[in-house]
């Protein structure tokens, strides 16, 4: 395993990070624990979870906590072998204090996450979503308190644009507090709205750890034009988490698969190799239901993308000229 530095943190993390969003349903606790152990044995030392994760059972305002409890059990005797990341901000109840990035919510949920994860400290605490109601300086002050208490080592952001990361860095310089060291964004060949943020992250010591690099499995080659989705696929198990299938999408998928064949690599490995080759990338958050999927992801580290492929892929899967903002409206 060739490890990469996570932004300006000095932490060496595996280029593949084990994502746990599906722990609970469809990945039941025994299988999830085994998956964590076997992933660590492969050299993966980076595990990502969140206080809101509970697999396909997740609905807006449900209490979450399922994935954190499973990860805590899995790491009982292996905690020192991993960089453990979790998140705060998503709704974990229906009340006004059950979401967001206020000091009350952050510090309360930090204690809950520590308890569920059965640990004294979280290596990377990530603000999950922007909160329009809370100024970033308030959020940073709460994160500073958590770091000073020794309950958090490093601070990251998820689903935040470059301008928000810039403000967090500026606030850390002017009012004090920890600097944001990582950015977890939705990013894949099919979702490149954050493409223009990568240069900012590269220049300011922020390691990018994108989620959905396979775009829900679309970029693995399992879906075929005119055929029903496989029975164990996300499209079959949980359709609301998938985009619409149409001919334009399959034109793109078949184009990527053709280029993967030219490179002599399976489509899934080719896709991860391309993503890791983008600037500022530290580690890819890859969710898996079976250990063979994790092994396949690790094998992508040996895939080399031919130089001429990058321009061709930009033509096939062009990033939008203007960054959309679907999260914040």
GUZA-317243 format. One record per residue (C-alpha): residue in one letter; y, x, z. Coordinates in steps of 0.2 Angstrom, whole numbers, always signed. Each point is the difference from the previous one (the first is absolute). Last residue first. Layout:
GUZA-317243
@aa=A	v=Y	u=X	w=Z
...
***
This chain:
GUZA-317243
@aa=X	v=+132	u=-149	w=-16
@aa=X	v=-6	u=+13	w=+13
@aa=X	v=-18	u=+2	w=-6
@aa=X	v=+2	u=-4	w=-19
@aa=X	v=+13	u=+14	w=-2
@aa=X	v=-1	u=+5	w=-18
@aa=X	v=+3	u=+18	w=-5
@aa=X	v=+9	u=+0	w=-17
@aa=X	v=-7	u=+8	w=-16
@aa=X	v=-17	u=-6	w=+5
@aa=X	v=-14	u=+13	w=-1
@aa=X	v=-9	u=+1	w=-16
@aa=X	v=-19	u=-3	w=+0
@aa=X	v=-5	u=+4	w=-18
@aa=X	v=+14	u=+11	w=-4
@aa=X	v=+1	u=+8	w=+17
@aa=X	v=-19	u=+3	w=-2
@aa=X	v=+2	u=+9	w=-16
@aa=X	v=+13	u=+11	w=+8
@aa=X	v=-11	u=+4	w=+14
@aa=X	v=-16	u=+3	w=-11
@aa=X	v=+7	u=+15	w=-9
@aa=X	v=-2	u=+11	w=+15
@aa=X	v=-19	u=-4	w=+1
@aa=X	v=-3	u=-8	w=+17
@aa=X	v=-12	u=+11	w=+11
@aa=X	v=-13	u=-8	w=+11
@aa=X	v=-7	u=+10	w=+15
@aa=X	v=+10	u=-11	w=+13
@aa=X	v=-7	u=-15	w=-8
@aa=X	v=-17	u=+4	w=+8
@aa=X	v=+8	u=-6	w=+17
@aa=X	v=+3	u=-17	w=-7
@aa=X	v=-18	u=-1	w=-6
@aa=X	v=-6	u=+5	w=+17
@aa=X	v=+10	u=-14	w=+8
@aa=X	v=-7	u=-13	w=-12
@aa=X	v=-18	u=+7	w=+4
@aa=X	v=+4	u=-3	w=+18
@aa=X	v=+2	u=-19	w=-2
@aa=X	v=+14	u=-13	w=+2
@aa=X	v=+14	u=+11	w=-4
@aa=X	v=+19	u=+1	w=+1
@aa=X	v=+9	u=+15	w=-7
@aa=X	v=+17	u=+5	w=+7
@aa=X	v=+4	u=+15	w=-11
@aa=X	v=+7	u=+16	w=+8
@aa=X	v=+14	u=+12	w=-1
@aa=X	v=+9	u=-5	w=-16
@aa=X	v=+17	u=+7	w=-2
@aa=X	v=-1	u=+1	w=-19
@aa=X	v=-13	u=-9	w=-10
@aa=X	v=-16	u=+10	w=-2
@aa=X	v=-9	u=-10	w=+14
@aa=X	v=+2	u=-16	w=-10
@aa=X	v=-7	u=+8	w=-16
@aa=X	v=-15	u=+6	w=+10
@aa=X	v=-3	u=-17	w=+8
@aa=X	v=+0	u=-8	w=-17
@aa=X	v=-12	u=+12	w=-8
@aa=X	v=-12	u=-2	w=+15
@aa=X	v=+0	u=-19	w=-3
@aa=X	v=-2	u=+2	w=-19
@aa=X	v=-15	u=+12	w=+1
@aa=X	v=+4	u=+17	w=-6
@aa=X	v=-2	u=+9	w=-17
@aa=X	v=+18	u=+1	w=-3
@aa=X	v=-2	u=-9	w=-17
@aa=X	v=-10	u=-13	w=+10
@aa=X	v=+14	u=-2	w=+12
@aa=X	v=+12	u=-3	w=-15
@aa=X	v=-11	u=-14	w=-6
@aa=X	v=-1	u=-8	w=+17
@aa=X	v=+19	u=+1	w=+1
@aa=X	v=+2	u=-9	w=-17
@aa=X	v=-13	u=-13	w=+5
@aa=X	v=+10	u=-4	w=+16
@aa=X	v=+16	u=-1	w=-10
@aa=X	v=-7	u=-12	w=-13
@aa=X	v=-8	u=-10	w=+14
@aa=X	v=+16	u=-3	w=+8
@aa=X	v=+8	u=-6	w=-16
@aa=X	v=-15	u=-11	w=-3
@aa=X	v=+2	u=-10	w=+17
@aa=X	v=-6	u=+1	w=+17
@aa=X	v=+12	u=-6	w=+13
@aa=X	v=+3	u=+11	w=+15
@aa=X	v=-12	u=+1	w=+15
@aa=X	v=+2	u=-2	w=+19
@aa=X	v=-1	u=-19	w=-2
@aa=X	v=-17	u=+2	w=-8
@aa=X	v=-10	u=+5	w=+16
@aa=X	v=-18	u=+3	w=-2
@aa=X	v=-2	u=-2	w=-19
@aa=X	v=+16	u=+10	w=-5
@aa=X	v=-3	u=+12	w=+14
@aa=X	v=-17	u=+5	w=-8
@aa=X	v=-17	u=-3	w=+8
@aa=X	v=-5	u=-14	w=-13
@aa=X	v=+6	u=+10	w=-15
@aa=X	v=+15	u=-9	w=-9
@aa=X	v=-4	u=-12	w=-14
@aa=X	v=-1	u=+8	w=-17
@aa=X	v=+12	u=-3	w=-15
@aa=X	v=+9	u=+17	w=+2
@aa=X	v=-9	u=+11	w=+13
@aa=X	v=+3	u=+3	w=+18
@aa=X	v=-9	u=+14	w=+9
@aa=X	v=+9	u=+15	w=-9
@aa=X	v=+8	u=+7	w=+16
@aa=X	v=+18	u=-4	w=-4
@aa=X	v=-1	u=-19	w=+4
@aa=X	v=-7	u=+4	w=+17
@aa=X	v=+14	u=-8	w=+10
@aa=X	v=+13	u=+11	w=-9
@aa=X	v=-11	u=+15	w=+1
@aa=X	v=+14	u=+11	w=+8
@aa=X	v=+3	u=-15	w=+11
@aa=X	v=+9	u=+10	w=+14
@aa=X	v=+11	u=+15	w=-2
@aa=X	v=+1	u=+14	w=+12
@aa=X	v=+16	u=+9	w=-5
@aa=X	v=+5	u=+15	w=+10
@aa=X	v=+19	u=+1	w=+4
@aa=X	v=+7	u=+17	w=+1
@aa=X	v=+17	u=-4	w=-8
@aa=X	v=-1	u=+6	w=-18
@aa=X	v=-18	u=-7	w=-3
@aa=X	v=+5	u=-17	w=+8
@aa=X	v=+15	u=-1	w=-12
@aa=X	v=-10	u=+4	w=-15
@aa=X	v=-13	u=-13	w=+5
@aa=X	v=+13	u=-14	w=+1
@aa=X	v=+1	u=-2	w=-19
@aa=X	v=-19	u=-5	w=-1
@aa=X	v=+3	u=-14	w=+13
@aa=X	v=-3	u=-14	w=-13
@aa=X	v=-15	u=+8	w=-7
@aa=X	v=-13	u=-13	w=+3
@aa=X	v=-14	u=+1	w=-14
@aa=X	v=-3	u=+18	w=+1
@aa=X	v=+1	u=-1	w=+19
@aa=X	v=+12	u=-2	w=+14
@aa=X	v=+3	u=-11	w=+15
@aa=X	v=+10	u=+11	w=+12
@aa=X	v=-4	u=+10	w=+15
@aa=X	v=+14	u=+12	w=+3
@aa=X	v=-2	u=+15	w=+12
@aa=X	v=+10	u=+12	w=+11
@aa=X	v=+14	u=-11	w=+7
@aa=X	v=+11	u=+11	w=+11
@aa=X	v=-1	u=-2	w=+19
@aa=X	v=+15	u=-4	w=+10
@aa=X	v=+18	u=+5	w=+0
@aa=X	v=+16	u=-9	w=-3
@aa=X	v=+6	u=+9	w=-15
@aa=X	v=-15	u=+9	w=-7
@aa=X	v=-12	u=-13	w=+4
@aa=X	v=+12	u=-13	w=-7
@aa=X	v=+1	u=+9	w=-16
@aa=X	v=-19	u=+1	w=-2
@aa=X	v=-1	u=-18	w=+3
@aa=X	v=+13	u=-4	w=-12
@aa=X	v=-8	u=+10	w=-14
@aa=X	v=-17	u=-9	w=+4
@aa=X	v=+9	u=-16	w=-2
@aa=X	v=+8	u=+6	w=-17
@aa=X	v=-17	u=+6	w=-5
@aa=X	v=-8	u=-17	w=+1
@aa=X	v=-10	u=-6	w=+15
@aa=X	v=-18	u=-8	w=-2
@aa=X	v=-7	u=+11	w=+14
@aa=X	v=+9	u=+13	w=+11
@aa=X	v=-6	u=+14	w=+11
@aa=X	v=+3	u=+8	w=+17
@aa=X	v=-9	u=+14	w=+8
@aa=X	v=-8	u=+4	w=+17
@aa=X	v=+1	u=-17	w=+9
@aa=X	v=-5	u=-4	w=+18
@aa=X	v=+8	u=+16	w=+7
@aa=X	v=+14	u=-9	w=+9
@aa=X	v=+13	u=+9	w=-10
@aa=X	v=-9	u=-6	w=-16
@aa=X	v=+0	u=-18	w=+5
@aa=X	v=+19	u=+1	w=+5
@aa=X	v=+4	u=+8	w=-17
@aa=X	v=-9	u=-15	w=-8
@aa=X	v=+10	u=-12	w=+9
@aa=X	v=+16	u=+9	w=-5
@aa=X	v=-5	u=+0	w=-18
@aa=X	v=-3	u=-18	w=+0
@aa=X	v=+17	u=-3	w=+8
@aa=X	v=+8	u=+12	w=-13
@aa=X	v=-9	u=-10	w=-14
@aa=X	v=+10	u=-16	w=+4
@aa=X	v=-12	u=-14	w=+4
@aa=X	v=+1	u=-17	w=-8
@aa=X	v=-4	u=+6	w=-18
@aa=X	v=-16	u=+7	w=+6
@aa=X	v=-9	u=+12	w=-12
@aa=X	v=-19	u=+0	w=+0
@aa=X	v=-13	u=+10	w=+9
@aa=X	v=+9	u=+12	w=+11
@aa=X	v=-13	u=+14	w=+1
@aa=X	v=-5	u=+9	w=+16
@aa=X	v=-9	u=+17	w=-5
@aa=X	v=-10	u=+9	w=+13
@aa=X	v=-2	u=-14	w=+12
@aa=X	v=-2	u=+5	w=+18
@aa=X	v=-11	u=-4	w=+15
@aa=X	v=-14	u=-7	w=-9
@aa=X	v=-12	u=-15	w=+1
@aa=X	v=+6	u=-7	w=-17
@aa=X	v=+2	u=-18	w=+8
@aa=X	v=+9	u=+7	w=+15
@aa=X	v=+12	u=+11	w=-10
@aa=X	v=+3	u=-14	w=-12
@aa=X	v=+5	u=-12	w=+14
@aa=X	v=+11	u=+13	w=+8
@aa=X	v=+9	u=+3	w=-17
@aa=X	v=+1	u=-19	w=-3
@aa=X	v=+11	u=-1	w=+16
@aa=X	v=+11	u=+15	w=-5
@aa=X	v=+2	u=-6	w=-18
@aa=X	v=+3	u=-18	w=+4
@aa=X	v=+13	u=+2	w=+14
@aa=X	v=+9	u=+15	w=-10
@aa=X	v=+2	u=-12	w=-15
@aa=X	v=-9	u=+4	w=-15
@aa=X	v=-7	u=-17	w=-6
@aa=X	v=-14	u=-12	w=+6
@aa=X	v=-6	u=-10	w=+15
@aa=X	v=+17	u=-1	w=+9
@aa=X	v=+5	u=-16	w=-10
@aa=X	v=-17	u=-8	w=+4
@aa=X	v=-14	u=-4	w=-13
@aa=X	v=-11	u=+15	w=+4
@aa=X	v=-5	u=+17	w=-7
@aa=X	v=+14	u=+0	w=-13
@aa=X	v=+1	u=+17	w=-8
@aa=X	v=+12	u=+13	w=+8
@aa=X	v=-12	u=+14	w=+7
@aa=X	v=-12	u=+12	w=-8
@aa=X	v=-14	u=+12	w=+3
@aa=X	v=-4	u=+18	w=-4
@aa=X	v=-14	u=+11	w=+8
@aa=X	v=-1	u=+18	w=-6
@aa=X	v=-18	u=+4	w=+3
@aa=X	v=-13	u=+12	w=+9
@aa=X	v=+7	u=-2	w=+17
@aa=X	v=-4	u=-18	w=+1
@aa=X	v=-19	u=+3	w=-4
@aa=X	v=-9	u=-6	w=+16
@aa=X	v=+7	u=-17	w=+2
@aa=X	v=+7	u=+0	w=-18
@aa=X	v=-11	u=-14	w=-7
@aa=X	v=+4	u=-11	w=+15
@aa=X	v=+19	u=+2	w=-3
@aa=X	v=-2	u=-3	w=-18
@aa=X	v=-9	u=-16	w=+3
@aa=X	v=+14	u=-6	w=+13
@aa=X	v=+14	u=+5	w=-13
@aa=X	v=-9	u=-9	w=-14
@aa=X	v=+0	u=-17	w=+11
@aa=X	v=+17	u=+1	w=+7
@aa=X	v=+7	u=-14	w=-10
@aa=X	v=+8	u=-15	w=+9
@aa=X	v=+2	u=-12	w=-15
@aa=X	v=+18	u=-3	w=-5
@aa=X	v=-2	u=-1	w=-19
@aa=X	v=-19	u=+0	w=-3
@aa=X	v=-13	u=+14	w=+1
@aa=X	v=-18	u=-5	w=+0
@aa=X	v=-2	u=+11	w=-15
@aa=X	v=+0	u=+15	w=+10
@aa=X	v=+8	u=+1	w=+18
@aa=X	v=+15	u=+11	w=-2
@aa=X	v=+16	u=-4	w=+9
@aa=X	v=+0	u=+14	w=+13
@aa=X	v=-2	u=+12	w=-15
@aa=X	v=-13	u=+13	w=-6
@aa=X	v=+0	u=+17	w=-9
@aa=X	v=-12	u=+14	w=+3
@aa=X	v=+2	u=+18	w=-5
@aa=X	v=-13	u=+14	w=+3
@aa=X	v=-11	u=-3	w=-15
@aa=X	v=-12	u=+15	w=+0
@aa=X	v=-16	u=-9	w=-6
@aa=X	v=-6	u=-1	w=+18
@aa=X	v=+16	u=-9	w=+4
@aa=X	v=-4	u=-13	w=-14
@aa=X	v=-17	u=-2	w=+8
@aa=X	v=+6	u=-4	w=+17
@aa=X	v=+13	u=-13	w=-7
@aa=X	v=-12	u=-8	w=-11
@aa=X	v=-13	u=-2	w=+15
@aa=X	v=+14	u=-8	w=+10
@aa=X	v=+4	u=-12	w=-14
@aa=X	v=-18	u=-4	w=-3
@aa=X	v=-3	u=-5	w=+18
@aa=X	v=+17	u=-9	w=+1
@aa=X	v=-2	u=-11	w=-15
@aa=X	v=+8	u=+5	w=-17
@aa=X	v=+4	u=-16	w=-9
@aa=X	v=+8	u=-6	w=+12
@aa=X	v=+3	u=+11	w=+16
@aa=X	v=+6	u=+15	w=-8
@aa=X	v=+8	u=-4	w=-17
@aa=X	v=+17	u=+8	w=+4
@aa=X	v=-8	u=+16	w=+6
@aa=X	v=+6	u=+14	w=-12
@aa=X	v=-8	u=+17	w=+0
@aa=X	v=+12	u=+13	w=-6
@aa=X	v=-5	u=+11	w=-15
@aa=X	v=+11	u=+15	w=-2
@aa=X	v=-6	u=+6	w=+17
@aa=X	v=+14	u=+4	w=+12
@aa=X	v=+8	u=+16	w=+6
@aa=X	v=+14	u=-5	w=+12
@aa=X	v=+15	u=+12	w=-1
@aa=X	v=+11	u=-16	w=+2
@aa=X	v=+12	u=+4	w=-14
@aa=X	v=-10	u=-11	w=-13
@aa=X	v=-18	u=-2	w=+4
@aa=X	v=-7	u=+17	w=-5
@aa=X	v=-15	u=+0	w=-11
@aa=X	v=-18	u=+4	w=+4
@aa=X	v=-13	u=+7	w=-13
@aa=X	v=-17	u=-7	w=+5
***
